[in-house]
Amino acid sequence: MRRSIKTPPFSKEARLEAGFLLRRRQEGKRLEMPHSRPIPGIGPRCHERRIVDVNATWRIVYRVDPDAVVVAEVFKKKSQATPQSVIELSRKRLREYDDA
């Protein structure tokens, strides 16, 4: 079972933005469009965080728990829809996290 997600090749600016906004979420602040949108198809309290970088647009799939922000997947966005494989992998990882 893979318990960690490798950091994608974000630029320094994109890495700082992602960290800043995820920290705000951890502090209980709400993030809305264009920064984040809910993805109820993955599960309750799940969201997709948008990172616009120099050469790519990335997404961070995460869930907001009472005591943590759990990152389920990071991927390069290539189309309007979130790929089904990302949805299934995120569900699986969150199930594994809950079972651990």
N, CA, C and O atoms as CSV, one atom per row, in Angstrom:
chain,resi,resn,atom,element,x,y,z
A,1,MET,N,N,0.847,-1.174,0.000
A,1,MET,CA,C,0.000,0.000,0.000
A,1,MET,C,C,0.892,1.237,0.000
A,1,MET,O,O,1.852,1.315,0.767
A,2,ARG,N,N,0.579,2.191,-0.850
A,2,ARG,CA,C,1.333,3.434,-0.947
A,2,ARG,C,C,0.722,4.449,0.010
A,2,ARG,O,O,-0.432,4.841,-0.158
A,3,ARG,N,N,1.478,4.873,1.003
A,3,ARG,CA,C,0.968,5.797,2.012
A,3,ARG,C,C,1.415,7.232,1.801
A,3,ARG,O,O,1.021,8.116,2.561
A,4,SER,N,N,2.230,7.481,0.785
A,4,SER,CA,C,2.673,8.849,0.544
A,4,SER,C,C,2.478,9.205,-0.929
A,4,SER,O,O,2.401,8.341,-1.803
A,5,ILE,N,N,2.403,10.484,-1.158
A,5,ILE,CA,C,2.234,11.000,-2.514
A,5,ILE,C,C,3.459,11.835,-2.822
A,5,ILE,O,O,3.813,12.729,-2.053
A,6,LYS,N,N,4.104,11.554,-3.934
A,6,LYS,CA,C,5.272,12.336,-4.315
A,6,LYS,C,C,4.838,13.729,-4.742
A,6,LYS,O,O,3.805,13.909,-5.387
A,7,THR,N,N,5.649,14.708,-4.368
A,7,THR,CA,C,5.372,16.079,-4.755
A,7,THR,C,C,5.614,16.246,-6.244
A,7,THR,O,O,6.680,15.887,-6.743
A,8,PRO,N,N,4.641,16.784,-6.958
A,8,PRO,CA,C,4.843,17.011,-8.395
A,8,PRO,C,C,5.854,18.132,-8.606
A,8,PRO,O,O,6.199,18.843,-7.662
A,9,PRO,N,N,6.321,18.292,-9.817
A,9,PRO,CA,C,7.341,19.311,-10.076
A,9,PRO,C,C,6.756,20.721,-10.137
A,9,PRO,O,O,6.809,21.380,-11.175
A,10,PHE,N,N,6.200,21.175,-9.017
A,10,PHE,CA,C,5.680,22.534,-8.932
A,10,PHE,C,C,6.837,23.532,-8.986
A,10,PHE,O,O,7.953,23.225,-8.566
A,11,SER,N,N,6.562,24.719,-9.502
A,11,SER,CA,C,7.509,25.819,-9.352
A,11,SER,C,C,7.488,26.241,-7.884
A,11,SER,O,O,6.587,25.857,-7.137
A,12,LYS,N,N,8.465,27.017,-7.480
A,12,LYS,CA,C,8.526,27.491,-6.095
A,12,LYS,C,C,7.249,28.259,-5.738
A,12,LYS,O,O,6.698,28.082,-4.652
A,13,GLU,N,N,6.786,29.106,-6.649
A,13,GLU,CA,C,5.591,29.912,-6.398
A,13,GLU,C,C,4.350,29.037,-6.207
A,13,GLU,O,O,3.548,29.273,-5.303
A,14,ALA,N,N,4.201,28.035,-7.059
A,14,ALA,CA,C,3.040,27.145,-6.966
A,14,ALA,C,C,3.090,26.325,-5.678
A,14,ALA,O,O,2.061,26.104,-5.040
A,15,ARG,N,N,4.283,25.876,-5.296
A,15,ARG,CA,C,4.440,25.108,-4.057
A,15,ARG,C,C,4.055,25.960,-2.845
A,15,ARG,O,O,3.382,25.483,-1.931
A,16,LEU,N,N,4.489,27.226,-2.847
A,16,LEU,CA,C,4.144,28.125,-1.744
A,16,LEU,C,C,2.645,28.404,-1.699
A,16,LEU,O,O,2.048,28.426,-0.623
A,17,GLU,N,N,2.037,28.617,-2.868
A,17,GLU,CA,C,0.591,28.861,-2.921
A,17,GLU,C,C,-0.191,27.656,-2.406
A,17,GLU,O,O,-1.122,27.804,-1.614
A,18,ALA,N,N,0.189,26.468,-2.858
A,18,ALA,CA,C,-0.501,25.248,-2.415
A,18,ALA,C,C,-0.388,25.093,-0.908
A,18,ALA,O,O,-1.379,24.817,-0.232
A,19,GLY,N,N,0.808,25.270,-0.384
A,19,GLY,CA,C,1.017,25.137,1.056
A,19,GLY,C,C,0.245,26.174,1.846
A,19,GLY,O,O,-0.358,25.856,2.871
A,20,PHE,N,N,0.259,27.414,1.373
A,20,PHE,CA,C,-0.449,28.498,2.052
A,20,PHE,C,C,-1.951,28.217,2.117
A,20,PHE,O,O,-2.566,28.345,3.176
A,21,LEU,N,N,-2.536,27.833,0.983
A,21,LEU,CA,C,-3.982,27.610,0.966
A,21,LEU,C,C,-4.390,26.360,1.733
A,21,LEU,O,O,-5.445,26.353,2.367
A,22,LEU,N,N,-3.584,25.303,1.695
A,22,LEU,CA,C,-3.905,24.119,2.503
A,22,LEU,C,C,-3.782,24.444,3.993
A,22,LEU,O,O,-4.571,23.948,4.797
A,23,ARG,N,N,-2.812,25.264,4.364
A,23,ARG,CA,C,-2.680,25.686,5.770
A,23,ARG,C,C,-3.910,26.486,6.191
A,23,ARG,O,O,-4.424,26.290,7.293
A,24,ARG,N,N,-4.388,27.386,5.328
A,24,ARG,CA,C,-5.598,28.144,5.657
A,24,ARG,C,C,-6.776,27.207,5.900
A,24,ARG,O,O,-7.592,27.430,6.794
A,25,ARG,N,N,-6.851,26.152,5.086
A,25,ARG,CA,C,-7.939,25.176,5.248
A,25,ARG,C,C,-7.795,24.453,6.578
A,25,ARG,O,O,-8.784,24.217,7.271
A,26,GLN,N,N,-6.553,24.097,6.939
A,26,GLN,CA,C,-6.316,23.444,8.227
A,26,GLN,C,C,-6.752,24.338,9.389
A,26,GLN,O,O,-7.203,23.850,10.425
A,27,GLU,N,N,-6.612,25.630,9.205
A,27,GLU,CA,C,-6.988,26.587,10.249
A,27,GLU,C,C,-8.502,26.821,10.297
A,27,GLU,O,O,-8.989,27.601,11.116
A,28,GLY,N,N,-9.237,26.144,9.419
A,28,GLY,CA,C,-10.693,26.241,9.439
A,28,GLY,C,C,-11.278,27.266,8.490
A,28,GLY,O,O,-12.493,27.463,8.472
A,29,LYS,N,N,-10.444,27.921,7.701
A,29,LYS,CA,C,-10.936,28.887,6.731
A,29,LYS,C,C,-11.515,28.151,5.532
A,29,LYS,O,O,-10.993,27.109,5.134
A,30,ARG,N,N,-12.578,28.676,4.960
A,30,ARG,CA,C,-13.190,28.063,3.778
A,30,ARG,C,C,-12.451,28.515,2.525
A,30,ARG,O,O,-12.064,29.677,2.404
A,31,LEU,N,N,-12.264,27.597,1.610
A,31,LEU,CA,C,-11.700,27.922,0.301
A,31,LEU,C,C,-12.779,27.641,-0.730
A,31,LEU,O,O,-13.392,26.573,-0.721
A,32,GLU,N,N,-13.005,28.583,-1.604
A,32,GLU,CA,C,-14.025,28.409,-2.629
A,32,GLU,C,C,-13.418,28.677,-3.997
A,32,GLU,O,O,-12.220,28.941,-4.102
A,33,MET,N,N,-14.226,28.612,-5.037
A,33,MET,CA,C,-13.758,28.869,-6.392
A,33,MET,C,C,-13.135,30.255,-6.452
A,33,MET,O,O,-13.679,31.173,-5.838
A,34,PRO,N,N,-12.073,30.450,-7.126
A,34,PRO,CA,C,-11.444,29.521,-8.051
A,34,PRO,C,C,-10.404,28.622,-7.405
A,34,PRO,O,O,-9.773,27.821,-8.096
A,35,HIS,N,N,-10.208,28.736,-6.087
A,35,HIS,CA,C,-9.156,27.970,-5.427
A,35,HIS,C,C,-9.530,26.520,-5.160
A,35,HIS,O,O,-8.681,25.634,-5.261
A,36,SER,N,N,-10.764,26.274,-4.828
A,36,SER,CA,C,-11.160,24.931,-4.419
A,36,SER,C,C,-12.637,24.728,-4.719
A,36,SER,O,O,-13.435,25.665,-4.678
A,37,ARG,N,N,-12.984,23.465,-5.026
A,37,ARG,CA,C,-14.396,23.150,-5.242
A,37,ARG,C,C,-14.679,21.792,-4.616
A,37,ARG,O,O,-13.797,20.933,-4.587
A,38,PRO,N,N,-15.885,21.585,-4.117
A,38,PRO,CA,C,-16.238,20.287,-3.543
A,38,PRO,C,C,-16.302,19.206,-4.615
A,38,PRO,O,O,-16.654,19.473,-5.764
A,39,ILE,N,N,-15.961,17.992,-4.226
A,39,ILE,CA,C,-16.119,16.818,-5.102
A,39,ILE,C,C,-16.876,15.759,-4.302
A,39,ILE,O,O,-16.257,14.824,-3.794
A,40,PRO,N,N,-18.192,15.881,-4.178
A,40,PRO,CA,C,-18.957,14.920,-3.397
A,40,PRO,C,C,-18.915,13.510,-3.973
A,40,PRO,O,O,-19.203,12.550,-3.259
A,41,GLY,N,N,-18.561,13.365,-5.253
A,41,GLY,CA,C,-18.463,12.037,-5.862
A,41,GLY,C,C,-17.366,11.177,-5.255
A,41,GLY,O,O,-17.397,9.952,-5.377
A,42,ILE,N,N,-16.396,11.808,-4.601
A,42,ILE,CA,C,-15.340,11.049,-3.919
A,42,ILE,C,C,-15.789,10.714,-2.506
A,42,ILE,O,O,-15.552,9.611,-2.014
A,43,GLY,N,N,-16.431,11.664,-1.865
A,43,GLY,CA,C,-16.910,11.429,-0.515
A,43,GLY,C,C,-17.240,12.740,0.167
A,43,GLY,O,O,-16.982,13.814,-0.377
A,44,PRO,N,N,-17.815,12.654,1.370
A,44,PRO,CA,C,-18.147,13.876,2.108
A,44,PRO,C,C,-16.876,14.638,2.472
A,44,PRO,O,O,-15.836,14.036,2.739
A,45,ARG,N,N,-16.966,15.953,2.481
A,45,ARG,CA,C,-15.875,16.855,2.865
A,45,ARG,C,C,-14.676,16.790,1.927
A,45,ARG,O,O,-13.587,17.236,2.289
A,46,CYS,N,N,-14.862,16.233,0.708
A,46,CYS,CA,C,-13.769,16.132,-0.264
A,46,CYS,C,C,-13.805,17.329,-1.209
A,46,CYS,O,O,-14.868,17.811,-1.601
A,47,HIS,N,N,-12.616,17.785,-1.556
A,47,HIS,CA,C,-12.475,18.961,-2.408
A,47,HIS,C,C,-11.328,18.751,-3.395
A,47,HIS,O,O,-10.471,17.885,-3.218
A,48,GLU,N,N,-11.349,19.576,-4.437
A,48,GLU,CA,C,-10.279,19.586,-5.426
A,48,GLU,C,C,-9.683,20.993,-5.424
A,48,GLU,O,O,-10.379,21.970,-5.701
A,49,ARG,N,N,-8.411,21.087,-5.116
A,49,ARG,CA,C,-7.689,22.360,-5.034
A,49,ARG,C,C,-6.982,22.620,-6.347
A,49,ARG,O,O,-6.278,21.741,-6.843
A,50,ARG,N,N,-7.142,23.782,-6.917
A,50,ARG,CA,C,-6.555,24.145,-8.207
A,50,ARG,C,C,-5.204,24.845,-7.983
A,50,ARG,O,O,-5.093,25.767,-7.175
A,51,ILE,N,N,-4.188,24.386,-8.717
A,51,ILE,CA,C,-2.867,25.016,-8.712
A,51,ILE,C,C,-2.519,25.331,-10.165
A,51,ILE,O,O,-2.286,24.422,-10.961
A,52,VAL,N,N,-2.483,26.603,-10.506
A,52,VAL,CA,C,-2.089,26.998,-11.849
A,52,VAL,C,C,-0.600,27.319,-11.788
A,52,VAL,O,O,-0.183,28.241,-11.088
A,53,ASP,N,N,0.194,26.552,-12.528
A,53,ASP,CA,C,1.644,26.696,-12.511
A,53,ASP,C,C,2.118,27.189,-13.873
A,53,ASP,O,O,1.310,27.377,-14.782
A,54,VAL,N,N,3.385,27.392,-14.011
A,54,VAL,CA,C,3.973,27.939,-15.233
A,54,VAL,C,C,3.624,27.098,-16.462
A,54,VAL,O,O,3.158,27.635,-17.466
A,55,ASN,N,N,3.845,25.789,-16.388
A,55,ASN,CA,C,3.665,24.924,-17.554
A,55,ASN,C,C,2.525,23.919,-17.432
A,55,ASN,O,O,2.323,23.101,-18.330
A,56,ALA,N,N,1.789,23.971,-16.345
A,56,ALA,CA,C,0.741,22.961,-16.147
A,56,ALA,C,C,-0.289,23.474,-15.144
A,56,ALA,O,O,-0.026,24.390,-14.365
A,57,THR,N,N,-1.447,22.866,-15.186
A,57,THR,CA,C,-2.463,23.088,-14.166
A,57,THR,C,C,-2.589,21.795,-13.378
A,57,THR,O,O,-2.809,20.729,-13.951
A,58,TRP,N,N,-2.449,21.893,-12.069
A,58,TRP,CA,C,-2.468,20.734,-11.184
A,58,TRP,C,C,-3.717,20.760,-10.330
A,58,TRP,O,O,-4.356,21.800,-10.167
A,59,ARG,N,N,-4.057,19.608,-9.789
A,59,ARG,CA,C,-5.144,19.489,-8.826
A,59,ARG,C,C,-4.655,18.684,-7.620
A,59,ARG,O,O,-3.900,17.720,-7.749
A,60,ILE,N,N,-5.109,19.110,-6.465
A,60,ILE,CA,C,-4.874,18.368,-5.224
A,60,ILE,C,C,-6.244,17.943,-4.724
A,60,ILE,O,O,-7.098,18.789,-4.456
A,61,VAL,N,N,-6.461,16.649,-4.596
A,61,VAL,CA,C,-7.706,16.121,-4.056
A,61,VAL,C,C,-7.485,15.914,-2.562
A,61,VAL,O,O,-6.548,15.227,-2.154
A,62,TYR,N,N,-8.353,16.511,-1.752
A,62,TYR,CA,C,-8.179,16.411,-0.301
A,62,TYR,C,C,-9.530,16.322,0.400
A,62,TYR,O,O,-10.578,16.649,-0.157
A,63,ARG,N,N,-9.456,15.860,1.660
A,63,ARG,CA,C,-10.656,15.774,2.496
A,63,ARG,C,C,-10.386,16.542,3.778
A,63,ARG,O,O,-9.284,16.493,4.325
A,64,VAL,N,N,-11.397,17.246,4.250
A,64,VAL,CA,C,-11.271,18.011,5.478
A,64,VAL,C,C,-11.881,17.206,6.617
A,64,VAL,O,O,-13.099,17.047,6.694
A,65,ASP,N,N,-11.026,16.700,7.498
A,65,ASP,CA,C,-11.461,15.994,8.699
A,65,ASP,C,C,-11.426,16.970,9.869
A,65,ASP,O,O,-10.813,18.031,9.757
A,66,PRO,N,N,-12.063,16.640,10.979
A,66,PRO,CA,C,-12.042,17.559,12.126
A,66,PRO,C,C,-10.620,17.855,12.627
A,66,PRO,O,O,-10.360,18.942,13.144
A,67,ASP,N,N,-9.718,16.907,12.477
A,67,ASP,CA,C,-8.376,17.081,13.027
A,67,ASP,C,C,-7.267,17.138,11.978
A,67,ASP,O,O,-6.092,17.202,12.339
A,68,ALA,N,N,-7.613,17.117,10.678
A,68,ALA,CA,C,-6.575,17.090,9.643
A,68,ALA,C,C,-7.157,17.409,8.274
A,68,ALA,O,O,-8.362,17.300,8.048
A,69,VAL,N,N,-6.274,17.803,7.374
A,69,VAL,CA,C,-6.585,17.872,5.960
A,69,VAL,C,C,-5.832,16.716,5.325
A,69,VAL,O,O,-4.601,16.694,5.340
A,70,VAL,N,N,-6.562,15.755,4.766
A,70,VAL,CA,C,-5.966,14.531,4.227
A,70,VAL,C,C,-5.862,14.653,2.716
A,70,VAL,O,O,-6.879,14.769,2.033
A,71,VAL,N,N,-4.633,14.626,2.182
A,71,VAL,CA,C,-4.419,14.714,0.740
A,71,VAL,C,C,-4.512,13.310,0.164
A,71,VAL,O,O,-3.784,12.410,0.582
A,72,ALA,N,N,-5.420,13.124,-0.807
A,72,ALA,CA,C,-5.635,11.809,-1.403
A,72,ALA,C,C,-4.877,11.634,-2.717
A,72,ALA,O,O,-4.448,10.526,-3.038
A,73,GLU,N,N,-4.708,12.723,-3.486
A,73,GLU,CA,C,-4.031,12.603,-4.781
A,73,GLU,C,C,-3.629,13.981,-5.285
A,73,GLU,O,O,-4.262,14.986,-4.963
A,74,VAL,N,N,-2.570,14.008,-6.081
A,74,VAL,CA,C,-2.120,15.203,-6.794
A,74,VAL,C,C,-1.923,14.774,-8.239
A,74,VAL,O,O,-1.237,13.788,-8.508
A,75,PHE,N,N,-2.523,15.514,-9.174
A,75,PHE,CA,C,-2.399,15.112,-10.575
A,75,PHE,C,C,-2.434,16.324,-11.491
A,75,PHE,O,O,-2.925,17.389,-11.117
A,76,LYS,N,N,-1.906,16.148,-12.695
A,76,LYS,CA,C,-1.914,17.196,-13.709
A,76,LYS,C,C,-3.258,17.167,-14.418
A,76,LYS,O,O,-3.678,16.132,-14.934
A,77,LYS,N,N,-3.921,18.299,-14.439
A,77,LYS,CA,C,-5.233,18.396,-15.066
A,77,LYS,C,C,-5.065,18.522,-16.574
A,77,LYS,O,O,-4.369,19.417,-17.055
A,78,LYS,N,N,-5.708,17.620,-17.321
A,78,LYS,CA,C,-5.594,17.631,-18.777
A,78,LYS,C,C,-6.936,17.833,-19.468
A,78,LYS,O,O,-6.976,18.072,-20.675
A,79,SER,N,N,-8.038,17.739,-18.720
A,79,SER,CA,C,-9.362,17.911,-19.307
A,79,SER,C,C,-10.283,18.556,-18.279
A,79,SER,O,O,-9.904,18.728,-17.121
A,80,GLN,N,N,-11.479,18.907,-18.699
A,80,GLN,CA,C,-12.451,19.540,-17.802
A,80,GLN,C,C,-12.848,18.618,-16.646
A,80,GLN,O,O,-12.927,19.049,-15.496
A,81,ALA,N,N,-13.093,17.363,-16.963
A,81,ALA,CA,C,-13.575,16.416,-15.953
A,81,ALA,C,C,-12.419,15.795,-15.189
A,81,ALA,O,O,-11.339,15.579,-15.737
A,82,THR,N,N,-12.661,15.510,-13.917
A,82,THR,CA,C,-11.691,14.763,-13.131
A,82,THR,C,C,-11.723,13.317,-13.612
A,82,THR,O,O,-12.793,12.710,-13.646
A,83,PRO,N,N,-10.567,12.748,-13.987
A,83,PRO,CA,C,-10.549,11.372,-14.503
A,83,PRO,C,C,-11.129,10.374,-13.499
A,83,PRO,O,O,-10.910,10.488,-12.293
A,84,GLN,N,N,-11.860,9.410,-14.013
A,84,GLN,CA,C,-12.444,8.378,-13.154
A,84,GLN,C,C,-11.382,7.637,-12.360
A,84,GLN,O,O,-11.623,7.256,-11.214
A,85,SER,N,N,-10.205,7.423,-12.952
A,85,SER,CA,C,-9.126,6.730,-12.250
A,85,SER,C,C,-8.678,7.520,-11.017
A,85,SER,O,O,-8.331,6.918,-10.002
A,86,VAL,N,N,-8.679,8.840,-11.085
A,86,VAL,CA,C,-8.310,9.680,-9.938
A,86,VAL,C,C,-9.385,9.587,-8.861
A,86,VAL,O,O,-9.073,9.511,-7.673
A,87,ILE,N,N,-10.637,9.594,-9.270
A,87,ILE,CA,C,-11.747,9.477,-8.311
A,87,ILE,C,C,-11.659,8.150,-7.571
A,87,ILE,O,O,-11.763,8.115,-6.344
A,88,GLU,N,N,-11.468,7.058,-8.304
A,88,GLU,CA,C,-11.392,5.735,-7.679
A,88,GLU,C,C,-10.171,5.616,-6.766
A,88,GLU,O,O,-10.274,5.082,-5.662
A,89,LEU,N,N,-9.013,6.112,-7.221
A,89,LEU,CA,C,-7.805,6.048,-6.400
A,89,LEU,C,C,-7.971,6.878,-5.130
A,89,LEU,O,O,-7.546,6.457,-4.054
A,90,SER,N,N,-8.580,8.039,-5.247
A,90,SER,CA,C,-8.803,8.889,-4.068
A,90,SER,C,C,-9.733,8.208,-3.070
A,90,SER,O,O,-9.470,8.224,-1.867
A,91,ARG,N,N,-10.817,7.610,-3.561
A,91,ARG,CA,C,-11.725,6.870,-2.670
A,91,ARG,C,C,-10.982,5.756,-1.943
A,91,ARG,O,O,-11.141,5.574,-0.736
A,92,LYS,N,N,-10.165,5.009,-2.696
A,92,LYS,CA,C,-9.410,3.894,-2.121
A,92,LYS,C,C,-8.447,4.387,-1.041
A,92,LYS,O,O,-8.383,3.810,0.045
A,93,ARG,N,N,-7.708,5.436,-1.332
A,93,ARG,CA,C,-6.747,5.955,-0.361
A,93,ARG,C,C,-7.431,6.477,0.897
A,93,ARG,O,O,-6.934,6.278,2.006
A,94,LEU,N,N,-8.558,7.137,0.729
A,94,LEU,CA,C,-9.275,7.644,1.899
A,94,LEU,C,C,-9.856,6.503,2.725
A,94,LEU,O,O,-9.870,6.582,3.954
A,95,ARG,N,N,-10.340,5.433,2.071
A,95,ARG,CA,C,-10.807,4.254,2.798
A,95,ARG,C,C,-9.665,3.639,3.606
A,95,ARG,O,O,-9.833,3.294,4.776
A,96,GLU,N,N,-8.489,3.505,2.959
A,96,GLU,CA,C,-7.320,2.949,3.644
A,96,GLU,C,C,-6.909,3.820,4.818
A,96,GLU,O,O,-6.541,3.309,5.876
A,97,TYR,N,N,-6.970,5.121,4.639
A,97,TYR,CA,C,-6.632,6.048,5.723
A,97,TYR,C,C,-7.598,5.863,6.899
A,97,TYR,O,O,-7.181,5.828,8.056
A,98,ASP,N,N,-8.891,5.745,6.587
A,98,ASP,CA,C,-9.885,5.576,7.640
A,98,ASP,C,C,-9.727,4.236,8.360
A,98,ASP,O,O,-9.988,4.140,9.559
A,99,ASP,N,N,-9.303,3.208,7.633
A,99,ASP,CA,C,-9.154,1.877,8.225
A,99,ASP,C,C,-7.879,1.748,9.058
A,99,ASP,O,O,-7.777,0.857,9.902
A,100,ALA,N,N,-6.922,2.619,8.828
A,100,ALA,CA,C,-5.628,2.518,9.537
A,100,ALA,C,C,-5.731,3.022,10.958
A,100,ALA,O,O,-4.741,3.009,11.690
